[in-house]
Amino acid sequence: MTITKVPMTVRGEQLLRAELKELKSVTRPRIIKDIATAREHGDLKENAEYHAARDQQSFCEGRIQEVEAKLSLVQVIDISQIPHTGTVIFGATVTIINLDTDEEKVYCIVGEDEADIKVGKISLKSPIARALIGKSEGDEVRVTTPGGVIDYEIAAVGHIA
């Protein structure tokens, strides 16, 4: 069985490690305290506080396992250590122009766990990112989306902020 490394930016790894620390040092102890407090209220069968705290504990422990698993597979890519060539790579910030509408968009290509389209971070596996990777400033790219085919021009390629 081949273990596949998961690409992630330096910032993405830092955020995941911070979440894990928060879960283990703050959330988990608070839930344990909540369970102990709920047990003091007596009959556990009809104790809603106890059951809610146990559900939170289950969710917390599951998330801890999930984050630890992700961190064990992470391959951190520090784009600041890669010479800027104007070619779109993982971690690059890319400004593209829709050739039909002249609408300009700026995207940063990141790992799946970091993707957040609302702030312009797209997954390396997204159709737009797959079309952009390896291309350079001035290149035209055709992206097949669920809404149809869109042609873009790469206006600028920069490093992640």
PEUR-V932210 format. One line per field, one symbol per residue. phi: phi as a letter, one per 40 degrees, with the letter a starting at -180 (. if undefined). psi: psi as a letter, one per 40 degrees, with the letter a starting at -180 (. if undefined). burial: 1 if it has 16 or more other ideal C-beta (glycine too) atoms within 10 Angstrom, else 0. Layout:
phi->???
psi->???
burial->???
This chain:
phi->.ccccbcacdcccccccccccccccbcdccccccccccccchdccbcccccccccccccccccdccccccccbcbcbccccbdcbgccbdgcbbbbbcccbgcbbbbbcbcdccdadcbgbbcdccdcccccdgcbdgcbbbbcbdchcbbbbccabbccc
psi->hhhhihiiidddddddddddddddeddddddddddddddeeahddfgdddddddddddddddddddddddddeihhhgdeehhheeihiheihhhihhedeehhihihhiideehgddeehiideiddddddheiiheihihhhideahhhihhdihiii.
burial->00000111101110010001001000110010011001000000001001001101100100010010011001011010000000111111111110000000001111101110000011110101111110101010101000000101110010010
